[in-house]
């Protein structure tokens, strides 16, 4: 039970930063380059790369290189399931909010 709790805490810690959470949310839709992710987040590529490095270290994303471009894809099924649940709870609520 402790090992499972430790795994859950590690996943939650990895997603506890808004930039990393938005990166994982974006990668649910499919693979993206560092530049595209940085542009979507409105941050510099160096900052996006730092967050992607942490996510890769924790096993949530995988990287592949095509020439000089690095692409990232979501690798963790647990991260996908958690972010989909968060999206259903928070994005659906935002969509239903009166305008």
N, C-alpha and C positions, 0 to 999 in steps of 0.2 A: 504494500500500500504506500509506503514512504517513497519508493522509487517512482511510482505513478504520480504521486503528488509533486515530486521533484521535477519530473518531465513536464507536468502541466505548468508549474511555476516558470520553468525555463521558456516555454512557448509564450506564456503571457508576458514575461519580461521582454522577450524579443519583439513583441508586438505593442509594447507599452509606449512607444514613441510615435507621435502622429505621422512623421515622415515614413517610418517603416511600415506602419499600418496602411497608409495610402499606397505604398509600393506594392505590398502584398495584395491589396484590393485590386490594383491595376493589373497585376500579373495573373489574377484569376481569369481574366479575359484572354490571356495568351502572352507569349514571349514579347519582350520589349528591349530595345537598346538602352544603354545608360543615358544617352542624349535625349531620347524620347521620354524616359521616365523623369529626367531632370526638368524638361520643358513642361510636362504635365503637372509636376509638383511646384513649379515656379522657383526652383533652386538651382544653384550651380552644379555642374557635373561632378565636381570634386565632392560635394556634400552627398549627392545621390550615391556616388561610388563608395563613400565611407559607410553609409547605411546598408548598401547592398553587400559590402564585405562582411558586416556583422551578421546579416541574414544568411549569407553563405556559410560563414563559420558555424552558425547554429543549425545548419542543415535545412533551412526553409526554402532556399532558392539554389538553383544550379546555373552556372555560367558556361557560355560557349563563345568562342572567338571566331569571327569571320573577317579576315583581314585585320584592319585596325579597330573594328567595331566589336564590342562585347555585348552579347545579348544575355538576358536573364529570363529564367522561367521558374515558376513555382514548382517546388519539388516535394514539399511536405503536404501529405493528405490531411494531416491534423490541422495544419495552418489553414488550408483551404476550407475545411469544414467549419472551423471557428470563425473565420472571416465571413463566410456565407451566412452563418447564424447572426453575427453582428450586423451584417448588411440587412438581413430580413427584419431585425429588431429596430435598427436606427434609421436606415434609409427608407423603409416602408413607412415608418412613423412620420418622417419628414415629408414624404410624398402625400400623406393623408392630411397634413396640417393645413388649416384654412389659410387662404392667401389674402 
